[in-house]
Amino acid sequence: MGASFPLVKGKTLRLTKINGCGMPIAGPRNRLVTNGYVSLGLTAVMRDADDLTQTNAEGKECVADRTEPERRWYTPALELCQVDPDVVTFLTGWETILDGSDEVVGFRDDKKIESDYGVAMELWTSGKSQDDCPEIPTADAILTATGSGRKYGYFLFGGTEWVPGDITIGSSVATLTLTGRTIALPHWGRGPYNVTTDDGTSGGDPVRLLDPTSKKEHLTVFRTPLAPPDPTDGAVALATSTIFSGTKYYYGGPAGAPPIDNAPAQVA
């Protein structure tokens, strides 16, 4: 039986700046990890099936067929429990407002909706599952395993065209919701981070995605024993070519050299 997990307890959200093909973009404020959200929803936008029919001279149906329905994209909706200027500007591309200490304290909107670039979103859920703990061990090798034994749900998708919903200021608790449109991530590849282990257990070595992303999918979901990252202090630096260097290939190297399995650490 394959791994199953509950869709509860959204734990951590990581945002990474990407181009229109899903390639991570290095920069001083191009990575952000937060727990400050209420919910993240995905609604499928479908191309409906078409009925193909033809009647004959007698008025009876002589051809009856149907095209297949098709997923066009998803509409993600991120609900924030507080107005975090870093998250809002990260998604929308709006201008940030800094205070005298160069801390981000606000934002200014823009009539132009960002569609050339996007954000890769990784979400971890922490609901417990029956398969968190394997069967009773039969060898002492498991004693060297690190981690809590907990497994997590992992979601990956890219989004663009982010816009905020209605903003209401009153005496009751209010939230801010941003919606966008998903895109394929063919150039995300195996990603710039470690998100699972090489053997699927908490004792395995941390590695990047086992299989690279492609043009066909908009959403990747799986169960992982690797714990999510810690929140960052707002938007922080993302490194790509400076840490994937030498023989540590992101996509691959000369003469068919494979990409590196273990992603080098990012420095906040």
C-alpha positions, 0 to 999 in steps of 0.5 A: 500500500502506498503512503497516505497522509491527511491534508491538515495542519499546514505547517510551513510555506516557502516562496522562491522567485522564479522566471516564467519557466520555473528557474530559480532566480538568485538574488538578495531577497528571493527566498522566504519561509513563513508560518504566517498564513491561515490557509492555501487553497487550489481550485482547478480551472478546467477546459470542458469536454465538447460533445461532437454529434452529427445527425443524418438525413433522417434526423437521427444521430449518426455520430456521437463522440466527446472530447476529453476534459483538460486541466488548464491551471489551478487558482491558488488562494493564499490567506494570510493571518497578518498583512506581511509586506514581505509576502505581499511584495514577494508575490505581487512584485509591488514596490516595498516601503522601507523605514529609516533602518531599511526594514520593510514596513509596507508596500505600494500597489501597481496597476500592472499585474506581474505575469513575466515572473512568478513564485515557486510555492512549497507547502508542508503539512504536519498531520500525523499518519499511520505510516509515520512509524514503520514496522518494528525494527529488526536491525540496530541500524535504525538507532543512528537515524536522526529526526522525530520519525514524523513524515510530512505532506509536501506540495510544490507548484508555481504561481504568477499573476498574484492579486489581493482580494477585498480589504475590509478594515473593521472591529473584527479580525480580518485576513488578506487573501491573494490569488494567482494562476499556476504555471508549469515548472520545467526549469525548476528541475530537481530544485535548489533545496533538499526536500526528501531523503534518498531512501524515504526514511528519516535516517536517509541522506537529504536530497533534492527532488528524486525526479525533475519537474517537467512541462506537463504538471502544475502540481507535485505532491508527495510524503516526505520524512524530511522536516520543513525549513525554519522560518526566515526573517522576511525575504532573504538571499537565494543562491544558485550558480554560486553554490551549484558550482564546480562539479555540483551541477544543478541540471547536469554537466559536460559529457552527461555528468549528472546533477548533484543529489544533495543541494548545498546549503543556502545562507540566510 
